[in-house]
Amino acid sequence: MGAALTTLVAVSALTWVAEQPLEHGVTAHWWAEVDGELRFVRTVVEHRPGYPNVHRALSRVAQGWHYERDGIPAELFPFRARVATRLTVPRSGELRVSTSGRSSVRVDGQQRTDISPGTHDVTVDWRGDFDRPTHLRWELCNDAGGGCEPLEAEAFRPDRANPMQLWLWLLALLAGLPLAGAVARATLLRGAARGRWIRGIALSLIILGGAAAASTTTR
């Protein structure tokens, strides 16, 4: 029983570690302008706050596109996005959100870019076009001019839970209970049989760790 309980604790700890990157990020709402009509596409929680190129931004729209209703677009189209987050900064400065196209920034509900130390509600309204280079980057710049520093992912928290967190814990539950049972059984065996069970358990742990790692990688 002690070995099984230890296994459950270990699986929970592994899941908690894998979950940490999913705590960070932004919530992005996407619309497409097609045939003069603005169509809502999807809302997605991103654990990376920026969009370094057109491929990442376009993939978010492509993954949520209603192909049965709207078919395949004949050409690339303009888009709109609203990116929202709880942003924590260590010092005062100017929040610089560099985007292609046009964008506006609201800090705590006000259209401004100056920001004080602490946590703030930040919303970026972004308009662009997928037929040209597309990006969104976050920086914190000095008040008195000078250099800017990119903001790390740990500074951002989405305004809603990442669905991947639930799936990660469900995976841990589905894998952890049978694994704990296998460990309990292995402690009762001797000799070659015990060795086979231990090797099977080790393989299961490797697979579980790989699945947890894969769930936190960028889609």
Buried (B, 14 or more C-beta within 10 A) or exposed (E): EEEBEEBBEBBBEBBEEBBEBBBBBBBBBBBBBBEEEEBEBBBBBBBBBBBEEBEBBBEBBEEBBEEEEBEEBEEBBBBBBBBBBBBBBEEEBBBBBEBBBEBEBBBEEEEEBEBEEEEBEBBBBBBBBBEEEBBBBBBBBEEEEEEBEEBEBEBBBBEEEBEBBEEBBEBBEEBBBEBBEBBBBBEEEEEEEBEEBBEEBEEBBEEBBEBBEEBBEEE
